[in-house]
């Protein structure tokens, strides 16, 4: 089947990026500006000092309808990237309420505003976590939603369902993009940053399980390209509307191997320690129990251990066909670029 061609819907578009201060949001904003789009950003953080003139920064909360409408006014395309990542199964009630209010309630607020304001297109950043659970090897988007009790999967499943069900409400067309773990230059919070902070404390790199399992990761340029391609194709009678797409590097890799790859590319001879799954699960369970009772954030969760100990990767065939998507950067090059930028940013460890 021939690849779908771009309809150019983003040419001259007026876009809103929710969570535009985050890693993906910043990269997406820069890409939209480079395309000649006018961009509004909604984020809780203040605007950066180097904000391009094409960007209107709206400081606010996606749970607040007035903040959302103020930021969305005058736009025709929304990229909804704002979310909280919390993979614990057991957490304090206030954390549970916060994550649900942002990931689910915030998504509903964004959708309601989009319908009310006549927004034409909405691309939602979902996650491969919406199908997390049993071991998965090359499955497509027809698989069932996750039934895992971890907060991230629960709330991202609910949010994706809201988005896809909203397709066709008023003038709105929607779709969802499911990236793997997003990494690359500038990523500080989930992969490279935590590893380097641990290395600086003298800690080894820890691998759960035997190191043979593989997961999907998505280099930042690939994640942005998938978003743009989806928005370009959200037009009347499009096959993209109302659907979800896996967007990955299409090179599943063990998460420990990816982390080690970054460290070695930075010239770090950091020792590696392997922790058996059973031991890691016991530690994660105790850590989550302490989190629930005392509010101490867990160093590791049951979900993260499970993900490191079983295959969990997906096919991008549907994205190739419907979006014309092909990874722009392969994983080895992505690791090299991430390591080069991290070495400049963090300096000598």
Secondary structure as GFF3:
##gff-version 3
##sequence-region A 1 349
A	DSSP	beta_strand	14	18	.	.	.	ID=ss1
A	DSSP	alpha_helix	23	34	.	.	.	ID=ss2
A	DSSP	beta_strand	38	43	.	.	.	ID=ss3
A	DSSP	beta_strand	55	59	.	.	.	ID=ss4
A	DSSP	alpha_helix	65	72	.	.	.	ID=ss5
A	DSSP	beta_strand	77	80	.	.	.	ID=ss6
A	DSSP	alpha_helix	93	100	.	.	.	ID=ss7
A	DSSP	pi_helix	101	105	.	.	.	ID=ss8
A	DSSP	alpha_helix	106	116	.	.	.	ID=ss9
A	DSSP	beta_strand	121	125	.	.	.	ID=ss10
A	DSSP	three_ten_helix	128	131	.	.	.	ID=ss11
A	DSSP	beta_strand	136	139	.	.	.	ID=ss12
A	DSSP	alpha_helix	151	165	.	.	.	ID=ss13
A	DSSP	beta_strand	173	179	.	.	.	ID=ss14
A	DSSP	beta_strand	181	183	.	.	.	ID=ss15
A	DSSP	alpha_helix	192	200	.	.	.	ID=ss16
A	DSSP	beta_strand	205	208	.	.	.	ID=ss17
A	DSSP	beta_strand	217	219	.	.	.	ID=ss18
A	DSSP	alpha_helix	220	232	.	.	.	ID=ss19
A	DSSP	beta_strand	244	247	.	.	.	ID=ss20
A	DSSP	alpha_helix	255	265	.	.	.	ID=ss21
A	DSSP	beta_strand	272	275	.	.	.	ID=ss22
A	DSSP	alpha_helix	277	294	.	.	.	ID=ss23
A	DSSP	alpha_helix	302	309	.	.	.	ID=ss24
A	DSSP	beta_strand	312	314	.	.	.	ID=ss25
A	DSSP	alpha_helix	317	323	.	.	.	ID=ss26
A	DSSP	alpha_helix	331	346	.	.	.	ID=ss27
###
